[in-house]
Amino acid sequence: MTRPPSSGGLWPEPAAGDLVRLPAADLARAGTRPEPRRPWTGQDFVWWNTAAVLTAACSGARPNPVSPVIDPVRRVLAPEEVMLASCDAELLMWRRGDATYNPSRGFFLAAGPVGLALTAAFFGGQAYLNSRRKKAAQADAVEKWRHLARARLTVSTHGIYLGTGEGIMPVGFHDVHEIQSTGTGEVVMAAANASGSARWKLRAQWAELVLVLWAVRYLPDHPQLVGRTWLPADWFVHAAAHGYDVDTSSWPRTVPRVLS
């Protein structure tokens, strides 16, 4: 079957050798491929390639890069790490008021407002920064996720790299304690090391890739991984209808409990 063209030219057809075509799904093997009900989009390509990385990781294979552009980020988390994808991203933190006061938690070793807010807990200076900002926001007690910075995200097999004009910081998956998908292209992450802790929301095209890579290594019984809820409920049928079959036989799955 001929594959459909990518949406809007954003996602070129995978060339031979770039991405491994997954085995046909049960529907295709039975010759009962469903009819497409909606177009195949760039986001579908992202999910399909994320599924391919997950299959490779679960099978013990070396994943291939999956985005058209990989930023030239030097690997520092492991000699064997592979840079898989790069894209624009948005960082958000749980803030009150107009974001002038935020108990600083984060990772960047950098100067400037963003860098200071993100490095305080990990690298010192938190008490001074918080005391300076607290007075400016005392009248505004509303807390919610608020924009912190635009960034470039690079996802590797061993962690993520977050870069702004102020600097770049690797965050290894070994430091991450929680990742939870909160919507398409959106995850909340929590991490800690000997210097402090951090919690932030990441919005990026490859957010689901971050989730599955961390979960398959450190939390294979993650509810969103075993339940496959990081994908739309009908996505496997949708993908099969367009000729993009996914072999999930190696993916982690829920093991039914046996009542004694």
Phi and psi in degrees as GROMACS dihedral restraints (atoms count N, CA, C in turn):
[ dihedral_restraints ]
;  ai    aj    ak    al  type     phi  dphi    fc
    3     4     5     6     1   -77.7    20    10
    4     5     6     7     1   134.2    20    10
    6     7     8     9     1   -75.8    20    10
    7     8     9    10     1   148.7    20    10
    9    10    11    12     1   -73.8    20    10
   10    11    12    13     1   155.1    20    10
   12    13    14    15     1   -69.0    20    10
   13    14    15    16     1   157.1    20    10
   15    16    17    18     1   -71.3    20    10
   16    17    18    19     1   160.0    20    10
   18    19    20    21     1   -78.6    20    10
   19    20    21    22     1   119.0    20    10
   21    22    23    24     1    67.2    20    10
   22    23    24    25     1    12.9    20    10
   24    25    26    27     1    77.3    20    10
   25    26    27    28     1     4.9    20    10
   27    28    29    30     1   -75.4    20    10
   28    29    30    31     1   -31.7    20    10
   30    31    32    33     1  -124.2    20    10
   31    32    33    34     1    93.4    20    10
   33    34    35    36     1   -64.5    20    10
   34    35    36    37     1   155.5    20    10
   36    37    38    39     1   -58.1    20    10
   37    38    39    40     1   132.4    20    10
   39    40    41    42     1   -61.4    20    10
   40    41    42    43     1   125.6    20    10
   42    43    44    45     1   -75.8    20    10
   43    44    45    46     1   158.7    20    10
   45    46    47    48     1   -58.4    20    10
   46    47    48    49     1   128.6    20    10
   48    49    50    51     1    93.6    20    10
   49    50    51    52     1   -17.3    20    10
   51    52    53    54     1   -77.4    20    10
   52    53    54    55     1   -47.4    20    10
   54    55    56    57     1  -131.2    20    10
   55    56    57    58     1   138.9    20    10
   57    58    59    60     1   -84.5    20    10
   58    59    60    61     1   123.1    20    10
   60    61    62    63     1   -68.0    20    10
   61    62    63    64     1   127.6    20    10
   63    64    65    66     1   -79.0    20    10
   64    65    66    67     1   153.1    20    10
   66    67    68    69     1   -58.1    20    10
   67    68    69    70     1   153.8    20    10
   69    70    71    72     1   -64.3    20    10
   70    71    72    73     1   146.2    20    10
   72    73    74    75     1   -78.4    20    10
   73    74    75    76     1   172.5    20    10
   75    76    77    78     1   -57.6    20    10
   76    77    78    79     1   -39.3    20    10
   78    79    80    81     1   -63.1    20    10
   79    80    81    82     1   -41.9    20    10
   81    82    83    84     1   -68.3    20    10
   82    83    84    85     1   -39.7    20    10
   84    85    86    87     1   -63.5    20    10
   85    86    87    88     1   -34.1    20    10
   87    88    89    90     1   -81.4    20    10
   88    89    90    91     1    -4.7    20    10
   90    91    92    93     1    72.6    20    10
   91    92    93    94     1    24.7    20    10
   93    94    95    96     1  -121.4    20    10
   94    95    96    97     1    47.9    20    10
   96    97    98    99     1   -62.3    20    10
   97    98    99   100     1   130.4    20    10
   99   100   101   102     1   -70.0    20    10
  100   101   102   103     1   162.9    20    10
  102   103   104   105     1   -82.6    20    10
  103   104   105   106     1   139.0    20    10
  105   106   107   108     1   -61.3    20    10
  106   107   108   109     1   139.0    20    10
  108   109   110   111     1  -112.0    20    10
  109   110   111   112     1   -12.7    20    10
  111   112   113   114     1  -153.9    20    10
  112   113   114   115     1   162.2    20    10
  114   115   116   117     1   -67.0    20    10
  115   116   117   118     1   156.9    20    10
  117   118   119   120     1   -88.4    20    10
  118   119   120   121     1   123.7    20    10
  120   121   122   123     1  -113.6    20    10
  121   122   123   124     1   174.2    20    10
  123   124   125   126     1   -60.1    20    10
  124   125   126   127     1   -37.6    20    10
  126   127   128   129     1   -63.8    20    10
  127   128   129   130     1   -35.6    20    10
  129   130   131   132     1   -63.4    20    10
  130   131   132   133     1   -38.4    20    10
  132   133   134   135     1   -62.1    20    10
  133   134   135   136     1   -40.4    20    10
  135   136   137   138     1   -60.2    20    10
  136   137   138   139     1   -48.4    20    10
  138   139   140   141     1   -64.1    20    10
  139   140   141   142     1   -40.9    20    10
  141   142   143   144     1   -63.7    20    10
  142   143   144   145     1   -42.5    20    10
  144   145   146   147     1   -69.5    20    10
  145   146   147   148     1   -35.3    20    10
  147   148   149   150     1   -62.5    20    10
  148   149   150   151     1   -41.3    20    10
  150   151   152   153     1   -61.5    20    10
  151   152   153   154     1   -38.2    20    10
  153   154   155   156     1   -64.5    20    10
  154   155   156   157     1   -40.7    20    10
  156   157   158   159     1   -64.5    20    10
  157   158   159   160     1   -42.1    20    10
  159   160   161   162     1   -61.7    20    10
  160   161   162   163     1   -43.6    20    10
  162   163   164   165     1   -60.9    20    10
  163   164   165   166     1   -43.9    20    10
  165   166   167   168     1   -62.5    20    10
  166   167   168   169     1   -44.9    20    10
  168   169   170   171     1   -63.5    20    10
  169   170   171   172     1   -40.8    20    10
  171   172   173   174     1   -70.3    20    10
  172   173   174   175     1   -23.9    20    10
  174   175   176   177     1   -93.4    20    10
  175   176   177   178     1    -0.7    20    10
  177   178   179   180     1    77.7    20    10
  178   179   180   181     1    15.7    20    10
  180   181   182   183     1   -92.3    20    10
  181   182   183   184     1   162.6    20    10
  183   184   185   186     1   -84.3    20    10
  184   185   186   187     1   116.0    20    10
  186   187   188   189     1   -66.4    20    10
  187   188   189   190     1   150.5    20    10
  189   190   191   192     1   -93.9    20    10
  190   191   192   193     1   152.3    20    10
  192   193   194   195     1   -56.3    20    10
  193   194   195   196     1   145.1    20    10
  195   196   197   198     1  -124.0    20    10
  196   197   198   199     1   -10.8    20    10
  198   199   200   201     1  -102.6    20    10
  199   200   201   202     1   151.9    20    10
  201   202   203   204     1   -59.2    20    10
  202   203   204   205     1   -30.6    20    10
  204   205   206   207     1  -125.4    20    10
  205   206   207   208     1   131.0    20    10
  207   208   209   210     1  -117.0    20    10
  208   209   210   211     1   119.1    20    10
  210   211   212   213     1   -62.3    20    10
  211   212   213   214     1   148.0    20    10
  213   214   215   216     1   -77.5    20    10
  214   215   216   217     1    68.7    20    10
  216   217   218   219     1   -95.8    20    10
  217   218   219   220     1   130.3    20    10
  219   220   221   222     1   -74.6    20    10
  220   221   222   223     1   132.8    20    10
  222   223   224   225     1   -72.8    20    10
  223   224   225   226     1   132.7    20    10
  225   226   227   228     1  -132.9    20    10
  226   227   228   229     1    -9.4    20    10
  228   229   230   231     1   -86.9    20    10
  229   230   231   232     1   -28.4    20    10
  231   232   233   234     1  -165.7    20    10
  232   233   234   235     1   143.9    20    10
  234   235   236   237     1   -60.1    20    10
  235   236   237   238     1   -31.1    20    10
  237   238   239   240     1   -96.3    20    10
  238   239   240   241     1     6.1    20    10
  240   241   242   243     1   -66.7    20    10
  241   242   243   244     1   149.8    20    10
  243   244   245   246     1  -118.6    20    10
  244   245   246   247     1   127.4    20    10
  246   247   248   249     1   -76.9    20    10
  247   248   249   250     1   122.6    20    10
  249   250   251   252     1  -103.5    20    10
  250   251   252   253     1   -36.6    20    10
  252   253   254   255     1  -160.7    20    10
  253   254   255   256     1   149.1    20    10
  255   256   257   258     1  -134.9    20    10
  256   257   258   259     1   146.5    20    10
  258   259   260   261     1  -165.7    20    10
  259   260   261   262     1   167.8    20    10
  261   262   263   264     1   -71.7    20    10
  262   263   264   265     1   151.6    20    10
  264   265   266   267     1  -147.6    20    10
  265   266   267   268     1   163.6    20    10
  267   268   269   270     1  -125.3    20    10
  268   269   270   271     1   134.4    20    10
  270   271   272   273     1  -104.4    20    10
  271   272   273   274     1   135.5    20    10
  273   274   275   276     1  -128.0    20    10
  274   275   276   277     1   149.3    20    10
  276   277   278   279     1  -131.4    20    10
  277   278   279   280     1   155.9    20    10
  279   280   281   282     1   -75.5    20    10
  280   281   282   283     1   109.9    20    10
  282   283   284   285     1  -128.7    20    10
  283   284   285   286     1   164.8    20    10
  285   286   287   288     1  -117.1    20    10
  286   287   288   289     1   156.9    20    10
  288   289   290   291     1    62.6    20    10
  289   290   291   292     1  -140.7    20    10
  291   292   293   294     1   -92.4    20    10
  292   293   294   295     1    20.4    20    10
  294   295   296   297     1    74.2    20    10
  295   296   297   298     1    15.3    20    10
  297   298   299   300     1   -79.4    20    10
  298   299   300   301     1   -19.8    20    10
  300   301   302   303     1  -121.5    20    10
  301   302   303   304     1   126.8    20    10
  303   304   305   306     1  -152.1    20    10
  304   305   306   307     1   122.3    20    10
  306   307   308   309     1   -57.0    20    10
  307   308   309   310     1   110.9    20    10
  309   310   311   312     1   -69.5    20    10
  310   311   312   313     1   126.6    20    10
  312   313   314   315     1  -142.5    20    10
  313   314   315   316     1   134.3    20    10
  315   316   317   318     1   164.4    20    10
  316   317   318   319     1  -168.4    20    10
  318   319   320   321     1  -121.5    20    10
  319   320   321   322     1   -23.7    20    10
  321   322   323   324     1   -67.8    20    10
  322   323   324   325     1   133.7    20    10
  324   325   326   327     1   -98.8    20    10
  325   326   327   328     1    86.0    20    10
  327   328   329   330     1  -157.8    20    10
  328   329   330   331     1   166.5    20    10
  330   331   332   333     1   -95.8    20    10
  331   332   333   334     1   177.9    20    10
  333   334   335   336     1    87.7    20    10
  334   335   336   337     1   168.8    20    10
  336   337   338   339     1   -57.6    20    10
  337   338   339   340     1   -45.0    20    10
  339   340   341   342     1   -67.3    20    10
  340   341   342   343     1   -47.0    20    10
  342   343   344   345     1   -61.6    20    10
  343   344   345   346     1   -43.2    20    10
  345   346   347   348     1   -64.0    20    10
  346   347   348   349     1   -42.2    20    10
  348   349   350   351     1   -64.5    20    10
  349   350   351   352     1   -33.9    20    10
  351   352   353   354     1   -88.5    20    10
  352   353   354   355     1   -18.6    20    10
  354   355   356   357     1  -102.9    20    10
  355   356   357   358     1   -10.8    20    10
  357   358   359   360     1   -56.0    20    10
  358   359   360   361     1   -50.7    20    10
  360   361   362   363     1   -67.3    20    10
  361   362   363   364     1   -33.4    20    10
  363   364   365   366     1   -84.7    20    10
  364   365   366   367     1   -27.9    20    10
  366   367   368   369     1  -130.0    20    10
  367   368   369   370     1    16.2    20    10
  369   370   371   372     1    94.4    20    10
  370   371   372   373     1   170.1    20    10
  372   373   374   375     1    84.3    20    10
  373   374   375   376     1     7.8    20    10
  375   376   377   378     1   -66.2    20    10
  376   377   378   379     1   -45.2    20    10
  378   379   380   381     1   -61.0    20    10
  379   380   381   382     1   -42.2    20    10
  381   382   383   384     1   -65.0    20    10
  382   383   384   385     1   -46.0    20    10
  384   385   386   387     1   -63.5    20    10
  385   386   387   388     1   -43.5    20    10
  387   388   389   390     1   -66.9    20    10
  388   389   390   391     1   -41.6    20    10
  390   391   392   393     1   -65.1    20    10
  391   392   393   394     1   -35.4    20    10
  393   394   395   396     1   -68.9    20    10
  394   395   396   397     1   -32.0    20    10
  396   397   398   399     1   -94.0    20    10
  397   398   399   400     1   -19.2    20    10
  399   400   401   402     1   -63.7    20    10
  400   401   402   403     1   -43.0    20    10
  402   403   404   405     1   -60.9    20    10
  403   404   405   406     1   -35.3    20    10
  405   406   407   408     1   -68.9    20    10
  406   407   408   409     1   -16.6    20    10
  408   409   410   411     1  -123.8    20    10
  409   410   411   412     1    14.3    20    10
  411   412   413   414     1   -63.0    20    10
  412   413   414   415     1   -30.3    20    10
  414   415   416   417     1   -79.4    20    10
  415   416   417   418     1    -8.3    20    10
  417   418   419   420     1  -121.9    20    10
  418   419   420   421     1   104.3    20    10
  420   421   422   423     1   -99.5    20    10
  421   422   423   424     1     4.8    20    10
  423   424   425   426     1   -73.1    20    10
  424   425   426   427     1   126.4    20    10
  426   427   428   429     1  -115.5    20    10
  427   428   429   430     1   134.8    20    10
  429   430   431   432     1  -166.1    20    10
  430   431   432   433     1   173.7    20    10
  432   433   434   435     1   -70.0    20    10
  433   434   435   436     1   125.4    20    10
  435   436   437   438     1  -129.5    20    10
  436   437   438   439     1   149.6    20    10
  438   439   440   441     1   -58.0    20    10
  439   440   441   442     1   132.4    20    10
  441   442   443   444     1  -110.7    20    10
  442   443   444   445     1   -47.9    20    10
  444   445   446   447     1  -164.5    20    10
  445   446   447   448     1   152.7    20    10
  447   448   449   450     1   -86.7    20    10
  448   449   450   451     1   145.1    20    10
  450   451   452   453     1  -149.9    20    10
  451   452   453   454     1   170.6    20    10
  453   454   455   456     1  -107.9    20    10
  454   455   456   457     1   129.0    20    10
  456   457   458   459     1  -106.0    20    10
  457   458   459   460     1   130.0    20    10
  459   460   461   462     1  -121.2    20    10
  460   461   462   463     1   127.5    20    10
  462   463   464   465     1  -103.7    20    10
  463   464   465   466     1   130.2    20    10
  465   466   467   468     1  -120.2    20    10
  466   467   468   469     1   176.6    20    10
  468   469   470   471     1   -68.1    20    10
  469   470   471   472     1   -14.5    20    10
  471   472   473   474     1  -120.1    20    10
  472   473   474   475     1    -0.4    20    10
  474   475   476   477     1   164.6    20    10
  475   476   477   478     1  -161.8    20    10
  477   478   479   480     1  -128.0    20    10
  478   479   480   481     1   157.8    20    10
  480   481   482   483     1  -123.8    20    10
  481   482   483   484     1   124.6    20    10
  483   484   485   486     1  -113.3    20    10
  484   485   486   487     1   124.4    20    10
  486   487   488   489     1  -128.8    20    10
  487   488   489   490     1   136.7    20    10
  489   490   491   492     1  -126.7    20    10
  490   491   492   493     1  -175.0    20    10
  492   493   494   495     1   -65.2    20    10
  493   494   495   496     1   -14.8    20    10
  495   496   497   498     1   -90.0    20    10
  496   497   498   499     1   -14.2    20    10
  498   499   500   501     1   155.0    20    10
  499   500   501   502     1  -176.5    20    10
  501   502   503   504     1  -136.6    20    10
  502   503   504   505     1   143.0    20    10
  504   505   506   507     1  -138.5    20    10
  505   506   507   508     1   125.8    20    10
  507   508   509   510     1   -81.6    20    10
  508   509   510   511     1   141.7    20    10
  510   511   512   513     1  -124.7    20    10
  511   512   513   514     1   106.6    20    10
  513   514   515   516     1   -72.8    20    10
  514   515   516   517     1   143.9    20    10
  516   517   518   519     1   -60.0    20    10
  517   518   519   520     1   -24.5    20    10
  519   520   521   522     1   -67.8    20    10
  520   521   522   523     1   -20.8    20    10
  522   523   524   525     1   -89.7    20    10
  523   524   525   526     1   -10.2    20    10
  525   526   527   528     1   -87.1    20    10
  526   527   528   529     1   129.9    20    10
  528   529   530   531     1  -100.7    20    10
  529   530   531   532     1   -22.2    20    10
  531   532   533   534     1  -155.1    20    10
  532   533   534   535     1   138.9    20    10
  534   535   536   537     1  -138.7    20    10
  535   536   537   538     1   130.4    20    10
  537   538   539   540     1  -136.1    20    10
  538   539   540   541     1   127.0    20    10
  540   541   542   543     1   -74.2    20    10
  541   542   543   544     1   131.6    20    10
  543   544   545   546     1  -118.8    20    10
  544   545   546   547     1    10.3    20    10
  546   547   548   549     1   158.8    20    10
  547   548   549   550     1   171.6    20    10
  549   550   551   552     1   -60.4    20    10
  550   551   552   553     1   124.6    20    10
  552   553   554   555     1    67.1    20    10
  553   554   555   556     1    32.2    20    10
  555   556   557   558     1  -150.4    20    10
  556   557   558   559     1   127.0    20    10
  558   559   560   561     1  -136.1    20    10
  559   560   561   562     1   152.2    20    10
  561   562   563   564     1  -105.9    20    10
  562   563   564   565     1   131.4    20    10
  564   565   566   567     1  -121.9    20    10
  565   566   567   568     1   144.2    20    10
  567   568   569   570     1  -132.3    20    10
  568   569   570   571     1   135.3    20    10
  570   571   572   573     1  -144.8    20    10
  571   572   573   574     1   162.1    20    10
  573   574   575   576     1  -154.4    20    10
  574   575   576   577     1   149.3    20    10
  576   577   578   579     1  -142.1    20    10
  577   578   579   580     1  -167.8    20    10
  579   580   581   582     1   -64.8    20    10
  580   581   582   583     1   -17.6    20    10
  582   583   584   585     1   -97.8    20    10
  583   584   585   586     1   -11.7    20    10
  585   586   587   588     1   157.6    20    10
  586   587   588   589     1  -165.7    20    10
  588   589   590   591     1  -135.4    20    10
  589   590   591   592     1   164.1    20    10
  591   592   593   594     1  -150.9    20    10
  592   593   594   595     1   148.5    20    10
  594   595   596   597     1  -143.5    20    10
  595   596   597   598     1   129.1    20    10
  597   598   599   600     1  -153.3    20    10
  598   599   600   601     1   165.0    20    10
  600   601   602   603     1  -107.4    20    10
  601   602   603   604     1   135.8    20    10
  603   604   605   606     1  -118.8    20    10
  604   605   606   607     1   124.0    20    10
  606   607   608   609     1  -111.9    20    10
  607   608   609   610     1   117.9    20    10
  609   610   611   612     1  -162.6    20    10
  610   611   612   613     1   155.1    20    10
  612   613   614   615     1   -59.9    20    10
  613   614   615   616     1   -32.6    20    10
  615   616   617   618     1  -103.5    20    10
  616   617   618   619     1    27.6    20    10
  618   619   620   621     1   -61.0    20    10
  619   620   621   622     1   -40.3    20    10
  621   622   623   624     1   -65.4    20    10
  622   623   624   625     1   -29.8    20    10
  624   625   626   627     1   -64.0    20    10
  625   626   627   628     1   -39.4    20    10
  627   628   629   630     1   -60.3    20    10
  628   629   630   631     1   -45.5    20    10
  630   631   632   633     1   -59.7    20    10
  631   632   633   634     1   -53.0    20    10
  633   634   635   636     1   -69.4    20    10
  634   635   636   637     1   -35.8    20    10
  636   637   638   639     1   -64.9    20    10
  637   638   639   640     1   -43.2    20    10
  639   640   641   642     1   -68.0    20    10
  640   641   642   643     1   -45.4    20    10
  642   643   644   645     1   -65.0    20    10
  643   644   645   646     1   -42.7    20    10
  645   646   647   648     1   -65.4    20    10
  646   647   648   649     1   -25.6    20    10
  648   649   650   651     1   -91.4    20    10
  649   650   651   652     1   -39.9    20    10
  651   652   653   654     1  -114.4    20    10
  652   653   654   655     1   -18.1    20    10
  654   655   656   657     1  -148.6    20    10
  655   656   657   658     1    69.2    20    10
  657   658   659   660     1   -64.4    20    10
  658   659   660   661     1   -14.3    20    10
  660   661   662   663     1   -98.2    20    10
  661   662   663   664     1    20.2    20    10
  663   664   665   666     1   -53.8    20    10
  664   665   666   667     1   127.6    20    10
  666   667   668   669     1   -55.1    20    10
  667   668   669   670     1   -36.8    20    10
  669   670   671   672     1   -76.8    20    10
  670   671   672   673     1   -18.6    20    10
  672   673   674   675     1   -84.3    20    10
  673   674   675   676     1   -52.5    20    10
  675   676   677   678     1   -70.0    20    10
  676   677   678   679     1   -29.7    20    10
  678   679   680   681     1   -85.7    20    10
  679   680   681   682     1    -8.7    20    10
  681   682   683   684     1    58.4    20    10
  682   683   684   685     1    29.1    20    10
  684   685   686   687     1   -84.2    20    10
  685   686   687   688     1     1.4    20    10
  687   688   689   690     1   -75.5    20    10
  688   689   690   691     1    -8.1    20    10
  690   691   692   693     1  -112.6    20    10
  691   692   693   694     1   154.0    20    10
  693   694   695   696     1   -58.8    20    10
  694   695   696   697     1   151.1    20    10
  696   697   698   699     1   -59.0    20    10
  697   698   699   700     1   -35.1    20    10
  699   700   701   702     1  -101.4    20    10
  700   701   702   703     1    16.8    20    10
  702   703   704   705     1   -68.2    20    10
  703   704   705   706     1   -36.4    20    10
  705   706   707   708     1   -64.4    20    10
  706   707   708   709     1   -39.9    20    10
  708   709   710   711     1   -67.2    20    10
  709   710   711   712     1   -41.4    20    10
  711   712   713   714     1   -60.0    20    10
  712   713   714   715     1   -44.9    20    10
  714   715   716   717     1   -65.5    20    10
  715   716   717   718     1   -42.8    20    10
  717   718   719   720     1   -62.9    20    10
  718   719   720   721     1   -36.2    20    10
  720   721   722   723     1   -63.1    20    10
  721   722   723   724     1   -28.9    20    10
  723   724   725   726     1   -97.6    20    10
  724   725   726   727     1     7.3    20    10
  726   727   728   729     1    86.5    20    10
  727   728   729   730     1    14.3    20    10
  729   730   731   732     1  -109.8    20    10
  730   731   732   733     1    87.2    20    10
  732   733   734   735     1   -87.3    20    10
  733   734   735   736     1   147.8    20    10
  735   736   737   738     1  -126.8    20    10
  736   737   738   739     1   126.7    20    10
  738   739   740   741     1   -91.7    20    10
  739   740   741   742     1   109.5    20    10
  741   742   743   744     1  -101.5    20    10
  742   743   744   745     1    12.7    20    10
  744   745   746   747     1   -62.9    20    10
  745   746   747   748     1   -26.4    20    10
  747   748   749   750     1   -94.4    20    10
  748   749   750   751     1    -4.3    20    10
  750   751   752   753     1   -70.4    20    10
  751   752   753   754     1   147.9    20    10
  753   754   755   756     1   -59.6    20    10
  754   755   756   757     1   144.3    20    10
  756   757   758   759     1  -143.7    20    10
  757   758   759   760     1   160.6    20    10
  759   760   761   762     1   -68.2    20    10
  760   761   762   763     1   130.6    20    10
  762   763   764   765     1   -96.9    20    10
  763   764   765   766     1   119.2    20    10
  765   766   767   768     1   -57.8    20    10
  766   767   768   769     1   136.1    20    10
  768   769   770   771     1   -78.8    20    10
  769   770   771   772     1   138.3    20    10
  771   772   773   774     1   -98.2    20    10
  772   773   774   775     1   118.3    20    10
  774   775   776   777     1   -77.6    20    10
  775   776   777   778     1   130.8    20    10
